[in-house]
Amino acid sequence: MNIEQARFNMIEQQIRPWEVLDPQVLDLLFVVKREDFVPAAYRNLAFADLEIPLGSGQVMLAPRIEARLLQELGVQKTDKVLEIGTGSGYMAALLAARAEHVVTVECRPELADFARQNLERAGVANVAVEVGDGANGWSQRGPYDVILVSGSVPTLPDALLKQLRVGGRLAVVVGEAPVMEAQLITCVADGIYNTVNLFETVTPALDSIAAKSGFAF
């Protein structure tokens, strides 16, 4: 497989048609090597338009979903970011390339270790991987300018919103299959939030939410 050609095809055929047109985001997808965050058994699928299994029932989101959410969050160099659901560490690496610092929370220790190794190998130094249940955020490191939930939730916990600074943005997929909506929520003033529906999709439930409900996928 010609990796660079496959990466180019992913960006031009999957991501750009999904209204991801921010040149900084598109450039970043060339710089942060997605294949380095994929389990070895699935490396040949690193650029495919699908969710890649990570073990323990977890997946990497499809590239177009990751890129679109990254674009909508508009991460700035001074931003402090919280990611809920670390997975392979790839999304944390993308966020870290644009932010000042990223805190990413993973409830499965084996995935947290996998992500740490991937991030270290990629030379990403401004990400802290925490092990714990991030369904209600990670208040001890907050507040945050940006929060990304890398998994769907039936409803958004209020505790997450309260960890956003004024001007902060939160991206999340809300709902239950087959009806889910990706949303961008902005804190416009203390306790006041503006919600924009971005697109319809279906993504696996956030791991800690799924575990509590007994849901399996």
Secondary structure, DSSP 8 states (H G I E B T S, - for coil): --HHHHHHHIIIIIIGGGT---HHHHHHHHHS-GGGGS-GGGGGGTTSSS-EEEETTEEE--HHHHHHHHHHHT--TT-EEEEE--TTSHHHHHHHHHSSEEEEEES-HHHHHHHHHHHHHTT--SEEEEES--TT--GGG--EEEEEEEEEESS--HHHHTTEEEEEEEEEEEEETTEEEEEEEEEEETTEEEEEEEEE----B-HHHHHHHT---
